[in-house]
Amino acid sequence: MIRILSAEQIREADRYSIEHIPIRSLDLMELAAMAFTQSFVQHYSADQPVVIFCGNGNNGGDGLAIARILLKKNYSVSVFILAGNKSYSEDFLANKAWLEKISTDIINTIDENVDFPAIPDHVVIVDAIFGSGLNRALSGIAEKLITYLNQQKAIRVSVDIPSGLFADRVREGVVFNADHTITFQQPKLAFFFPENNDAVGKWEVVPIGLDQQFIQSLPVSHFLLEKSDLQSILKPRRQFDHKGTFGHALIHAGSHGKMGAAILCATACIRCGAGLTTLHIPEAGIIAANTAIPEAMTIAYDKKGKSEFNQGEFSSIAFGPGIGTNESASLLLLRLLKKSMAPAVFDADALNIIAAEKKSWQLIPKDSIITPHLKEFERLAGTTNNWLERHRLQLTMSRTHGIYIVLKGAATCITTPDGLSFFNATGNPGMAKGGSGDVLTGIIAGLLAQHYPPLNACLLGVYLHGLAADIAVKKQSVYSLLASDIIATIGDAYRELNPV
């Protein structure tokens, strides 16, 4: 897993690497500039002039080193240094001197008395003004410059982090809006919040040689999932395994007009590998379910939500997709919660019932999983002012109630009872359509049925869900993707994790 460091931990890793590798800070800056440039030249050709804006600290020093390396690669480069009240860092001055040996004509200074340069649309703007160490909102000439740069039609690329954006704090004021951010060594927490997407754009991580052993030793609570993590979680299937080995999932779902949610959920559960799947649905939905998914079994409940089944027969339970929030659904959920139960995942209407009946929070078994989207989460936890607050509230709720929360979104976040959070990088905008969440619930229920621990069921389920959608969108498009398309490519997603 990729560890997501705080701004202070990034500085610690820099200091430790300089002292213990050992490596001079100037040489580390050179490695960072080389890593940035190696990525940059893969995206932007030498036919595109490059205009680099530098602050007077080490991020500006990175920019000067990048300018020198690009010049040697025959790029047309101009540099504009933002005059400031602070003195220039030593590494900045060293890189400025090296650049001046190649050319003094390309170096310009910007202050209150100079007009900002005209920037043609075909150039690439490189933002090397402020880095992850910034601890205040932009003001003065810096604020004016970045406001001006954001108005340009040229491509905008940030070095490490967009200027004005804090690595792990709520954004304040003006922030450079990058189309592309090339960040050093580890991703920043701010990259995973939707409100920062216009600032960060597409981002990638490039290694710069910081001491990995030290980074691994840091106490970290935020992680980004990688393919190898899920490959290590995935259980092998043995020659003499049978359907009993892979468990029996019980899915409480569906209501008048919403049987599709139940069918999607159950189909995903079966497709992801549950040995047996039973749908607990209204009597009126039996024919539809048996016709749509002959692999599933069904149990009908009457208008009062009553039915007969032995809950002890099941190895996982899912509750919520399309079940409604009427009295019979509420009573069914409360009866379920009052019994001892298998590992469970709650979604959709289950969460709306819980939000309306706050006392039911106390009945949710420890280590259960809930999978809200943004609005469902707000009904449960209340509104917040920004995504960082929401993330902290999600962590608090997981710890307080002893549950796993899968907050669905562009970078779905899983929080755990012990205060960890995991961000997912698979998935695409085509998933923003009704039914996608029902598919995720079915996948997680199927993994729980196969006796995956709750955390592993969340991690593997979320990753598989997004990966299947990424495969499906290549056959469809972000406009036409359906939830059923995601189900159809779950097998392809498994093959990508385990080609055998």
C-alpha positions in Angstrom: 0.0 0.0 0.0 1.1 3.5 -0.7 1.5 5.5 2.5 0.0 9.0 2.5 2.1 11.3 4.6 1.3 14.5 6.4 3.1 17.7 5.5 5.2 17.4 8.6 6.1 13.7 7.8 7.2 14.7 4.3 9.6 17.2 5.9 10.8 14.5 8.3 11.5 12.1 5.5 13.4 14.8 3.7 15.5 15.6 6.8 16.1 11.9 7.6 17.2 11.1 4.0 19.6 14.0 3.9 21.2 13.0 7.2 21.2 9.2 6.9 21.5 8.2 3.2 23.4 10.6 3.3 22.7 13.0 0.5 23.0 16.8 0.2 19.7 18.6 0.0 21.0 20.1 -3.2 21.5 16.7 -4.7 18.0 15.6 -3.5 16.6 18.6 -5.3 18.4 17.5 -8.4 16.9 14.0 -8.1 13.4 15.6 -7.7 13.9 17.8 -10.8 15.1 14.8 -12.8 12.2 12.7 -11.8 9.7 15.5 -12.6 11.3 16.1 -16.0 11.4 12.4 -16.9 7.6 12.3 -16.5 7.1 15.8 -18.0 8.8 14.9 -21.3 6.6 11.9 -21.7 3.5 14.1 -21.7 4.7 17.4 -23.4 6.9 17.7 -26.5 9.8 20.0 -27.1 7.5 21.8 -29.7 5.6 23.3 -26.7 7.4 26.3 -25.1 7.6 26.0 -21.3 7.1 28.9 -18.9 8.2 28.1 -15.3 7.1 30.3 -12.4 9.3 29.9 -9.3 8.9 31.0 -5.7 12.0 31.8 -3.6 12.1 28.6 -1.6 12.9 25.0 -2.4 9.9 24.5 -4.7 11.3 27.4 -6.7 14.7 25.7 -6.6 13.0 22.6 -8.1 11.6 24.8 -10.8 15.1 26.3 -11.7 16.6 22.8 -11.8 13.7 21.7 -14.1 14.4 24.6 -16.4 18.0 23.7 -16.7 17.3 20.0 -17.5 14.6 21.0 -20.0 17.0 23.4 -21.7 19.5 20.6 -22.2 16.7 18.5 -23.8 16.2 21.3 -26.3 12.9 22.7 -24.9 12.2 26.4 -25.2 12.1 27.6 -21.6 11.3 30.9 -19.8 11.6 31.4 -16.1 9.8 34.0 -13.9 10.9 34.3 -10.3 8.4 35.8 -7.9 10.1 38.4 -5.7 9.2 38.0 -2.1 9.9 39.3 1.4 11.8 36.2 2.4 15.4 35.6 1.5 16.1 32.9 -1.1 17.0 29.4 0.1 20.6 28.3 -0.4 19.6 25.5 -2.8 17.5 28.0 -4.8 20.5 30.3 -5.2 22.7 27.4 -6.3 20.3 26.3 -9.0 19.8 29.9 -10.1 23.6 30.2 -10.5 23.8 27.0 -12.5 21.0 28.2 -14.8 22.6 31.6 -15.3 25.7 29.8 -16.6 23.6 28.4 -19.4 21.5 31.5 -20.1 20.7 34.7 -18.3 18.2 35.8 -21.0 15.5 33.4 -19.9 15.4 34.5 -16.3 12.9 37.2 -15.3 11.7 38.6 -12.0 8.1 39.4 -11.2 7.2 42.0 -8.6 4.5 44.6 -7.9 6.0 47.0 -10.5 6.1 44.5 -13.4 3.2 43.4 -15.6 2.5 39.7 -15.8 3.9 38.1 -19.0 1.5 37.4 -21.9 1.1 33.6 -22.2 0.1 32.1 -25.5 -2.4 29.2 -25.5 0.1 26.7 -26.8 2.7 26.9 -24.0 2.9 24.8 -20.9 2.9 26.7 -17.6 4.9 25.0 -14.8 4.0 26.0 -11.3 7.0 25.8 -8.9 6.0 28.7 -6.7 5.0 27.1 -3.4 5.3 23.5 -2.2 3.8 21.3 0.5 5.4 23.3 3.3 3.0 26.2 2.7 1.1 27.0 5.9 -0.9 30.2 5.0 -3.4 31.4 2.4 -1.9 33.3 -0.5 -1.9 37.1 -0.5 -0.3 40.0 -2.3 1.6 39.5 -5.5 1.5 35.7 -5.2 -2.3 35.7 -5.0 -2.6 38.1 -8.0 -0.1 36.0 -10.1 -1.9 32.7 -9.5 -5.3 34.3 -10.2 -3.8 35.5 -13.5 -2.3 32.1 -14.4 -5.6 30.4 -13.7 -7.2 32.6 -16.3 -4.9 31.5 -19.1 -5.9 28.8 -21.6 -2.4 27.2 -21.6 -1.8 23.8 -20.0 -0.9 24.1 -16.4 1.4 21.6 -14.6 2.3 21.8 -10.9 5.6 20.7 -9.2 4.8 18.4 -6.2 1.5 20.2 -5.2 -0.4 23.1 -6.7 0.6 26.4 -5.2 -1.7 27.5 -2.4 -3.1 24.0 -1.7 -2.3 22.6 1.7 -1.2 18.9 1.8 -3.5 18.0 4.7 -5.5 21.0 5.7 -8.7 22.7 4.3 -7.9 24.9 1.3 -8.1 28.6 1.8 -8.3 31.4 -0.8 -6.7 31.2 -4.2 -5.1 28.0 -5.4 -3.3 27.3 -8.6 -5.5 25.2 -10.9 -3.3 22.5 -12.5 -4.3 20.2 -15.3 -1.6 17.9 -14.2 0.3 17.5 -10.9 3.6 15.6 -10.7 4.1 14.9 -7.0 7.2 13.7 -5.2 7.6 10.3 -3.5 4.1 10.0 -1.8 0.6 11.3 -2.7 -0.9 14.1 -0.6 -4.1 13.6 1.4 -5.6 16.7 -0.3 -5.5 14.9 -3.7 -8.3 12.6 -2.7 -11.0 15.2 -1.9 -13.4 16.2 -4.7 -13.2 19.9 -3.8 -9.5 19.9 -4.8 -9.9 18.2 -8.1 -9.9 21.5 -10.1 -6.6 22.4 -8.4 -4.8 19.0 -8.7 -6.1 17.7 -12.0 -4.6 14.4 -13.1 -1.8 13.5 -10.7 1.0 11.0 -10.6 3.7 10.1 -8.1 7.4 10.0 -9.0 10.1 8.6 -6.7 12.9 11.0 -5.8 15.1 8.7 -3.6 13.8 9.4 -0.1 14.7 6.7 2.5 11.9 4.1 2.1 12.7 2.3 5.3 12.2 5.5 7.2 8.9 6.2 5.4 7.7 2.7 6.2 8.5 3.3 9.9 6.4 6.4 10.2 3.0 6.1 12.0 0.6 6.5 9.1 -3.2 6.2 9.1 -4.0 7.0 5.4 -3.2 4.6 2.6 -3.8 4.3 -1.2 -4.6 0.8 -2.4 -2.4 -0.9 -5.0 -3.0 -3.9 -7.2 -0.5 -6.0 -5.3 -2.3 -5.4 -2.1 -5.5 -7.0 -3.5 -3.5 -9.8 -5.1 -2.2 -10.8 -1.7 -5.7 -10.7 -0.2 -7.3 -12.8 -2.9 -7.9 -16.4 -1.8 -6.9 -19.3 -4.1 -9.6 -21.8 -5.1 -8.6 -25.4 -4.4 -9.4 -28.5 -6.4 -11.8 -30.0 -3.8 -13.6 -26.9 -2.7 -17.3 -27.0 -3.1 -20.2 -24.5 -2.8 -20.3 -24.9 0.9 -16.7 -23.7 1.1 -17.7 -20.4 -0.4 -20.5 -19.6 1.9 -24.2 -18.6 1.7 -25.2 -15.0 1.4 -28.7 -13.7 2.5 -29.7 -10.5 0.8 -32.7 -8.5 2.1 -33.6 -6.2 -0.8 -36.2 -5.0 -3.2 -39.7 -3.5 -3.0 -42.5 -2.4 -5.4 -40.8 -0.7 -8.3 -37.3 -1.4 -7.0 -36.8 -5.1 -7.7 -34.0 -4.2 -10.0 -31.8 -3.2 -7.1 -32.3 -6.7 -5.5 -31.5 -8.4 -8.7 -28.3 -6.4 -9.4 -27.2 -7.0 -5.8 -27.8 -10.8 -5.9 -26.3 -11.2 -9.3 -23.1 -9.4 -8.2 -22.9 -11.5 -5.1 -23.1 -14.7 -7.2 -20.7 -13.4 -9.8 -18.0 -12.5 -7.2 -18.0 -16.1 -5.9 -20.5 -16.7 -3.2 -21.3 -20.5 -3.1 -25.0 -19.9 -2.5 -27.1 -16.7 -2.6 -30.6 -16.3 -1.2 -32.8 -13.2 -1.9 -35.3 -12.2 0.9 -37.8 -10.2 -1.1 -41.5 -9.3 -1.2 -43.9 -11.9 -2.5 -44.6 -9.8 -5.6 -40.9 -10.0 -6.7 -40.5 -13.8 -6.6 -41.2 -14.4 -10.3 -39.0 -11.5 -11.4 -36.1 -12.7 -9.3 -36.4 -16.3 -10.3 -36.6 -15.4 -13.9 -33.7 -12.9 -13.9 -31.3 -14.9 -11.7 -32.0 -18.7 -11.7 -28.8 -19.2 -9.8 -30.3 -17.5 -6.7 -32.8 -18.9 -4.2 -35.6 -16.8 -2.9 -37.6 -16.4 0.3 -40.7 -14.2 0.3 -41.9 -12.0 3.0 -45.5 -10.7 3.4 -46.7 -7.1 3.5 -45.8 -7.0 7.2 -42.3 -8.0 6.5 -42.8 -11.5 8.1 -41.2 -14.7 6.8 -39.6 -17.9 8.0 -35.9 -18.5 7.7 -33.1 -19.6 10.0 -30.6 -16.8 10.1 -27.9 -19.2 11.4 -27.7 -20.9 8.0 -26.1 -17.8 6.4 -22.4 -16.8 6.4 -23.1 -13.2 5.3 -26.0 -10.7 5.2 -26.7 -7.7 3.1 -29.6 -5.3 3.8 -30.9 -2.3 2.0 -30.8 -2.1 -1.8 -34.2 -1.0 -3.0 -36.0 -2.3 0.1 -37.8 1.0 0.9 -38.2 2.8 4.1 -41.8 2.0 5.0 -42.9 0.4 8.2 -42.5 -3.2 7.1 -38.9 -2.5 6.0 -38.1 -0.8 9.3 -39.6 -3.6 11.3 -37.7 -6.2 9.3 -34.4 -4.3 9.9 -35.0 -4.0 13.6 -35.9 -7.7 13.9 -32.7 -8.6 12.0 -30.5 -6.4 14.2 -31.9 -7.8 17.4 -30.8 -11.4 16.4 -27.3 -12.7 16.4 -26.2 -12.4 12.9 -23.5 -13.2 10.4 -21.1 -10.5 9.1 -23.2 -7.9 7.5 -23.2 -5.0 5.0 -25.8 -2.3 5.2 -26.6 0.0 2.3 -29.1 2.4 0.7 -32.5 2.2 2.4 -31.1 0.4 5.5 -29.0 3.5 6.1 -32.0 5.8 5.6 -33.9 3.8 8.2 -31.0 3.9 10.6 -30.7 7.7 10.0 -34.4 8.1 10.9 -34.2 5.7 13.9 -31.1 6.9 15.7 -31.5 4.2 18.4 -30.9 1.5 15.8 -27.2 2.7 15.7 -26.8 0.9 19.0 -28.0 -2.4 17.5 -25.6 -2.5 14.6 -23.1 -5.3 15.3 -19.5 -4.4 15.7 -17.4 -5.0 12.6 -20.4 -4.5 10.3 -20.0 -2.6 7.1 -22.0 0.3 5.8 -21.7 1.7 2.3 -23.2 5.2 2.1 -23.0 7.6 -0.8 -22.5 11.3 0.2 -26.2 12.1 0.9 -26.7 8.9 2.9 -23.7 9.7 4.9 -25.0 13.2 5.7 -28.3 11.8 6.8 -26.4 9.5 9.2 -23.7 11.9 10.4 -24.9 15.4 9.6 -23.5 17.9 7.2 -20.0 19.2 7.1 -18.3 22.3 5.5 -15.8 20.4 3.4 -14.4 17.0 2.5 -11.6 17.0 5.1 -14.1 17.6 7.9 -16.3 14.8 6.3 -13.3 12.5 6.3 -12.5 13.2 9.9 -16.2 12.6 10.8 -16.1 9.3 8.9 -13.1 8.2 10.9 -14.8 9.2 14.2 -17.9 7.3 13.3 -16.0 4.1 12.5 -14.1 4.3 15.8 -17.2 5.2 17.9 -19.5 2.5 16.5 -16.8 -0.1 15.7 -17.8 -0.4 12.1 -16.3 -0.2 8.6 -17.5 2.7 6.5 -17.2 2.7 2.7 -17.9 6.2 1.7 -18.5 5.9 -2.1 -17.2 8.5 -4.5 -14.5 9.2 -7.1 -11.9 8.1 -4.6 -14.0 5.8 -2.4 -12.7 5.8 1.2 -12.8 2.9 3.6 -12.4 3.7 7.3 -11.9 1.2 10.1 -12.7 0.8 13.8 -9.0 1.3 14.6 -8.8 4.6 12.8 -7.2 3.7 9.5 -8.4 4.9 6.1 -7.9 3.4 2.7 -8.5 5.2 -0.6 -9.3 3.4 -3.9 -7.9 4.5 -7.3 -10.0 2.2 -9.5 -13.3 3.3 -11.1 -14.5 6.0 -13.5 -17.3 8.6 -13.9 -19.4 6.1 -15.8 -20.2 4.5 -12.4 -22.2 7.6 -11.4 -25.5 5.9 -12.3 -28.3 4.1 -10.4 -27.5 0.5 -9.5 -23.7 0.8 -9.2 -24.0 0.9 -5.4 -26.2 -2.2 -5.4 -23.5 -4.0 -7.3 -20.9 -3.0 -4.7 -23.1 -4.2 -1.9 -23.5 -7.6 -3.6 -19.8 -7.9 -4.2 -19.0 -7.2 -0.5 -21.8 -9.6 0.7 -20.3 -12.3 -1.6 -16.8 -11.8 -0.2 -18.1 -11.9 3.4 -19.9 -15.1 2.5 -16.6 -16.5 1.4 -15.2 -15.8 4.9 -13.1 -12.8 4.0 -12.6 -10.6 7.1 -14.6 -7.4 7.0 -11.6 -5.2 6.1 -10.4 -7.5 3.3 -14.0 -7.7 2.0 -14.1 -3.9 1.9 -10.7 -3.5 0.3 -11.1 -6.3 -2.3 -14.8 -5.4 -3.0 -14.2 -1.7 -3.6 -11.1 -2.4 -5.8 -12.9 -5.2 -7.8 -15.9 -3.0 -8.3 -13.9 -0.1 -9.7 -11.6 -2.4 -11.8 -14.6 -4.2 -13.3 -16.0 -0.8 -14.2 -12.7 0.3 -15.8 -12.7 -2.8 -17.9 -16.4 -2.4 -18.9 -16.0 1.3 -19.8 -13.5 0.3 -22.5 -16.3 -1.7 -24.2 -18.9 1.0 -23.4 -18.2 4.6 -22.5 -18.5 6.9 -19.4 -21.8 8.0 -20.8 -23.3 4.6 -21.5 -22.0 2.3 -18.7 -24.6 0.4 -16.8 -24.5 -1.3 -13.5 -25.1 -4.6 -15.2 -22.0 -4.0 -17.4 -19.9 -3.9 -14.2 -21.3 -7.2 -13.1 -20.5 -8.7 -16.6 -16.8 -7.8 -16.2 -16.2 -9.0 -12.6 -14.7 -12.1 -14.0 -12.3 -10.0 -16.1 -11.3 -8.1 -13.0 -10.6 -11.3 -11.2 -8.4 -12.4 -14.1 -6.4 -9.2 -13.9 -5.7 -9.9 -10.3 -5.1 -13.6 -10.8 -4.4 -14.6 -14.4 -4.5 -18.3 -13.5 
